[in-house]
Amino acid sequence: MTLTSTPANAPTRAGAATAASTRRRGAAGWLPVVPLLAFTAIAFGIPVVALLNGAFTVKDPATGATSYTTANLDASLHGAYLTALIGSVKLSAVCAAIGTVCGLLLAQAVVTSRFRALREAVLTASGVLANFGGVPLAFAFVATLGNSGVLTQHLHLRDKGWDLYSFWGLTVVYLYFLIPMMVLTITPALDGLRSQWREAAQNNGATHAQYWRHVALPVLAPSLLGGYVLLFGSAFAAYATADAIVGSSIPLVTLQIADALSGNVLVGQEHVALALSLDMVLVAGLVMAVYLPLQRRSARWLA
Amino acid sequence: MARLTHRIRPGRGTVLVAAALYFLVPLASSVIFTVDVPGQGINFDAYTRIFSTDGFLSSLGLSLELAAATIVIDLLLMVPAMVALRLGAPRLRPVVEVVCSLPLVVPPIAFVVGVSTVLKWGPEYLSRTPFFQTLVAIQNPTFPFVLVMAYVVMALPFVYRALDAGLRAVDVRTLVEAARSCGASWPVALVRAVLPNMRGALLNASFLTLALVLGEFTVAQLLGYRPFAVWIVNISGAQAQMSVAVSVLSLLMTWLLLLVLATAAGRRPSRTAP
């Protein structure tokens, strides 16, 4: 790397160019990374710092002075806010559990199928549907299962107690993007199950159930758990779908934040919105802290 | 053996049929909902009226402009950085990886709460500084640059993964050194040797970003702007049928985009990875 190691009359032009580029690389190789880091510091860093700071401050309405406190966080863990937080966790946990099981079943059905085209079709469709959240999804379900939806009308579902604008209604909607997400996550792991393992288990007299309980599920466990927290995280963060469907009739933390932020409920609740957001960041951080190591672990079986 | 395979088959059929029903019925119902008007029979009014409805073109146009700006900025920031990580600064790699994954830890709604806090502080603390003018400029309602900044951040994880996958298939060092030995300058080496070799990854990143921006609702709504997704929700109260019709169209558009993406870039990993 030292400059003097390159003789003045280099044997070839290519050698000189390489040496020169090596030298330049050492000096300014990190320069192209600077704009990226600077941009993230401004566009992402400042709002996050503002979020942290705001979550821990209160403003005295009389004097206008601000002081540091944990009162906002405290408030965000009590009363209606706590109900919303628990509501979100419950909904996400239930959705993720159902999504994990259904996704596993669907992926297994596709992976073991003899039809190559079916597999390709399901995986492509999953790629599209896993990205199909938000507003259009909400309206598709309103048209299907809403109060004047096609299925609701034709099957008289309302008389049977169906309500899209409820906990279970929202679950049915969320599964529409969670199941494809699980299929995408779990398919590589299912592909990693060697057929020799199944044959070995069968040769030793294991039943189908025993093979799954003692061989397949333990191998799949990291991927399944990783998939579960991924689904949990994306159900937990979902706002557009819930807002377009239920407004604020179900207590969800994202809906509460939006309400508190726009001052719909009480003026001066912005700081509680910040504290609630911080709660969400902590939950999402926990999810990622579980997910990333698991993903790395499950990758070992696929090698 | 025979008993095992027998026991699986009906189960697999049930699973596939149930999945097909669950995923196709809402799509079919949406189409029926939009064309089957109660008391009028079947007509396609909901679709033909879309284009003449107030706000459709302007909101879609705004979304497309935002998407274009987001894609350009994301690629301008990320491509040189990612190439540099491979060539000269491998030690920065974990840093960039963490920075690009951080937006996953902050849900969009928490992020927008932070952004709106900063925007509210502006008038209070910066009113006498030149920063204030910047703050006003990025909130220009005809082209809210603040949304672009937020979208660039939100797209970072996807862009990072797409570009990383693309670069893994290319020997950047050899390409650049070959180009440099032939007398190309750094920018020329990047544009004419490296970029053409990662067309799939660039397309992939652009499409994912486009899909993200077109469907984005949370940030835009809470900051009070009105791109496409916000517009659909706004009209849904008065014109339920049309909002579903627009949803169907936008779903078809996303399908088309992502299918193009799947065929353009999806084939490659299956060939390189065993």
Boltz contact constraints between the chains, C-beta under 6 A:
constraints:
  - contact:
      token1: [A, 14]
      token2: [B, 181]
      max_distance: 6.0
  - contact:
      token1: [A, 17]
      token2: [B, 180]
      max_distance: 6.0
  - contact:
      token1: [A, 17]
      token2: [B, 181]
      max_distance: 6.0
  - contact:
      token1: [A, 18]
      token2: [B, 177]
      max_distance: 6.0
  - contact:
      token1: [A, 21]
      token2: [B, 180]
      max_distance: 6.0
  - contact:
      token1: [A, 25]
      token2: [B, 88]
      max_distance: 6.0
  - contact:
      token1: [A, 29]
      token2: [B, 84]
      max_distance: 6.0
  - contact:
      token1: [A, 29]
      token2: [B, 88]
      max_distance: 6.0
  - contact:
      token1: [A, 29]
      token2: [B, 89]
      max_distance: 6.0
  - contact:
      token1: [A, 30]
      token2: [B, 89]
      max_distance: 6.0
  - contact:
      token1: [A, 30]
      token2: [B, 92]
      max_distance: 6.0
  - contact:
      token1: [A, 32]
      token2: [B, 80]
      max_distance: 6.0
  - contact:
      token1: [A, 32]
      token2: [B, 81]
      max_distance: 6.0
  - contact:
      token1: [A, 32]
      token2: [B, 84]
      max_distance: 6.0
  - contact:
      token1: [A, 33]
      token2: [B, 81]
      max_distance: 6.0
  - contact:
      token1: [A, 33]
      token2: [B, 84]
      max_distance: 6.0
  - contact:
      token1: [A, 33]
      token2: [B, 92]
      max_distance: 6.0
  - contact:
      token1: [A, 35]
      token2: [B, 77]
      max_distance: 6.0
  - contact:
      token1: [A, 36]
      token2: [B, 77]
      max_distance: 6.0
  - contact:
      token1: [A, 36]
      token2: [B, 81]
      max_distance: 6.0
  - contact:
      token1: [A, 39]
      token2: [B, 77]
      max_distance: 6.0
  - contact:
      token1: [A, 40]
      token2: [B, 99]
      max_distance: 6.0
  - contact:
      token1: [A, 43]
      token2: [B, 149]
      max_distance: 6.0
  - contact:
      token1: [A, 43]
      token2: [B, 153]
      max_distance: 6.0
  - contact:
      token1: [A, 44]
      token2: [B, 153]
      max_distance: 6.0
  - contact:
      token1: [A, 46]
      token2: [B, 118]
      max_distance: 6.0
  - contact:
      token1: [A, 47]
      token2: [B, 114]
      max_distance: 6.0
  - contact:
      token1: [A, 47]
      token2: [B, 115]
      max_distance: 6.0
  - contact:
      token1: [A, 47]
      token2: [B, 118]
      max_distance: 6.0
  - contact:
      token1: [A, 48]
      token2: [B, 114]
      max_distance: 6.0
  - contact:
      token1: [A, 50]
      token2: [B, 114]
      max_distance: 6.0
  - contact:
      token1: [A, 50]
      token2: [B, 117]
      max_distance: 6.0
  - contact:
      token1: [A, 50]
      token2: [B, 118]
      max_distance: 6.0
  - contact:
      token1: [A, 51]
      token2: [B, 114]
      max_distance: 6.0
  - contact:
      token1: [A, 54]
      token2: [B, 117]
      max_distance: 6.0
  - contact:
      token1: [A, 105]
      token2: [B, 15]
      max_distance: 6.0
  - contact:
      token1: [A, 106]
      token2: [B, 15]
      max_distance: 6.0
  - contact:
      token1: [A, 106]
      token2: [B, 19]
      max_distance: 6.0
  - contact:
      token1: [A, 109]
      token2: [B, 12]
      max_distance: 6.0
  - contact:
      token1: [A, 109]
      token2: [B, 15]
      max_distance: 6.0
  - contact:
      token1: [A, 109]
      token2: [B, 16]
      max_distance: 6.0
  - contact:
      token1: [A, 124]
      token2: [B, 262]
      max_distance: 6.0
  - contact:
      token1: [A, 128]
      token2: [B, 255]
      max_distance: 6.0
  - contact:
      token1: [A, 128]
      token2: [B, 258]
      max_distance: 6.0
  - contact:
      token1: [A, 131]
      token2: [B, 211]
      max_distance: 6.0
  - contact:
      token1: [A, 134]
      token2: [B, 215]
      max_distance: 6.0
  - contact:
      token1: [A, 134]
      token2: [B, 217]
      max_distance: 6.0
  - contact:
      token1: [A, 135]
      token2: [B, 217]
      max_distance: 6.0
  - contact:
      token1: [A, 135]
      token2: [B, 229]
      max_distance: 6.0
  - contact:
      token1: [A, 135]
      token2: [B, 232]
      max_distance: 6.0
  - contact:
      token1: [A, 135]
      token2: [B, 233]
      max_distance: 6.0
  - contact:
      token1: [A, 136]
      token2: [B, 247]
      max_distance: 6.0
  - contact:
      token1: [A, 136]
      token2: [B, 250]
      max_distance: 6.0
  - contact:
      token1: [A, 136]
      token2: [B, 251]
      max_distance: 6.0
  - contact:
      token1: [A, 139]
      token2: [B, 243]
      max_distance: 6.0
  - contact:
      token1: [A, 139]
      token2: [B, 244]
      max_distance: 6.0
  - contact:
      token1: [A, 139]
      token2: [B, 247]
      max_distance: 6.0
  - contact:
      token1: [A, 140]
      token2: [B, 26]
      max_distance: 6.0
  - contact:
      token1: [A, 140]
      token2: [B, 30]
      max_distance: 6.0
  - contact:
      token1: [A, 140]
      token2: [B, 247]
      max_distance: 6.0
  - contact:
      token1: [A, 141]
      token2: [B, 26]
      max_distance: 6.0
  - contact:
      token1: [A, 143]
      token2: [B, 29]
      max_distance: 6.0
  - contact:
      token1: [A, 143]
      token2: [B, 30]
      max_distance: 6.0
  - contact:
      token1: [A, 143]
      token2: [B, 33]
      max_distance: 6.0
  - contact:
      token1: [A, 143]
      token2: [B, 244]
      max_distance: 6.0
  - contact:
      token1: [A, 144]
      token2: [B, 26]
      max_distance: 6.0
  - contact:
      token1: [A, 144]
      token2: [B, 29]
      max_distance: 6.0
  - contact:
      token1: [A, 150]
      token2: [B, 29]
      max_distance: 6.0
  - contact:
      token1: [A, 150]
      token2: [B, 32]
      max_distance: 6.0
  - contact:
      token1: [A, 150]
      token2: [B, 33]
      max_distance: 6.0
  - contact:
      token1: [A, 151]
      token2: [B, 29]
      max_distance: 6.0
  - contact:
      token1: [A, 208]
      token2: [B, 4]
      max_distance: 6.0
  - contact:
      token1: [A, 237]
      token2: [B, 107]
      max_distance: 6.0
  - contact:
      token1: [A, 239]
      token2: [B, 109]
      max_distance: 6.0
  - contact:
      token1: [A, 239]
      token2: [B, 218]
      max_distance: 6.0
  - contact:
      token1: [A, 240]
      token2: [B, 217]
      max_distance: 6.0
  - contact:
      token1: [A, 240]
      token2: [B, 218]
      max_distance: 6.0
  - contact:
      token1: [A, 244]
      token2: [B, 233]
      max_distance: 6.0
  - contact:
      token1: [A, 254]
      token2: [B, 109]
      max_distance: 6.0
  - contact:
      token1: [A, 257]
      token2: [B, 109]
      max_distance: 6.0
  - contact:
      token1: [A, 261]
      token2: [B, 113]
      max_distance: 6.0
  - contact:
      token1: [A, 273]
      token2: [B, 113]
      max_distance: 6.0
  - contact:
      token1: [A, 274]
      token2: [B, 113]
      max_distance: 6.0
  - contact:
      token1: [A, 277]
      token2: [B, 110]
      max_distance: 6.0
  - contact:
      token1: [A, 277]
      token2: [B, 113]
      max_distance: 6.0
  - contact:
      token1: [A, 280]
      token2: [B, 107]
      max_distance: 6.0
  - contact:
      token1: [A, 280]
      token2: [B, 110]
      max_distance: 6.0
  - contact:
      token1: [A, 281]
      token2: [B, 106]
      max_distance: 6.0
  - contact:
      token1: [A, 281]
      token2: [B, 110]
      max_distance: 6.0
  - contact:
      token1: [A, 284]
      token2: [B, 105]
      max_distance: 6.0
  - contact:
      token1: [A, 284]
      token2: [B, 107]
      max_distance: 6.0
  - contact:
      token1: [A, 285]
      token2: [B, 105]
      max_distance: 6.0
  - contact:
      token1: [A, 288]
      token2: [B, 105]
      max_distance: 6.0
